[in-house]
C-alpha cells in the first residue's frame, strides 16, 4: 500500500530564496529514490511563503528509506531555521477507490 502525505510549512520573511534553492536540491534527490512515486512541492498562489509538498511512496519500506536518508535530515535541520513552525506539519492521506 502506498504512503501518501503532504507537508506544510511557512517560510520566514527573508528566507524565501534559500528555501526555494533547498527545495530544488531536495526535489532532485527525492525523485531519484527508487520508491518515490511523486514529490511535488508547491507554494500557495496568494502567499508564496506557504509551501505544500505532496508526496507518494511505493510502500512503507520506501517511505522509511526516504526518511532515513542523510540529505533529508540535513534539509530538515536547516529548514528549521527558515520556517515559522517547529517543523513541517504532516498530513497523512489515504487513497479512495
TALINZI-V889236 format. One record per backbone hydrogen bond with DSSP energy under -1.0 kcal/mol. NH is the residue of the N-H (numbers start at 1). CO is the residue of the C=O. If there is no record, write none. Layout:
[[NH CO] [NH CO]]
This chain:
[[3 57] [5 55] [6 91] [7 53] [8 89] [9 51] [11 49] [12 82] [15 12] [19 15] [20 16] [21 17] [22 18] [23 19] [24 20] [25 21] [26 22] [27 23] [28 24] [29 25] [30 26] [31 27] [33 30] [36 33] [37 56] [38 56] [40 54] [42 52] [44 50] [50 47] [51 9] [52 42] [53 7] [54 40] [55 5] [56 38] [57 3] [58 35] [63 59] [64 60] [65 61] [66 62] [67 63] [68 64] [69 66] [73 69] [74 70] [75 71] [76 72] [77 73] [78 74] [79 75] [80 76] [81 78] [82 79] [84 10] [89 8] [91 6] [93 4]]
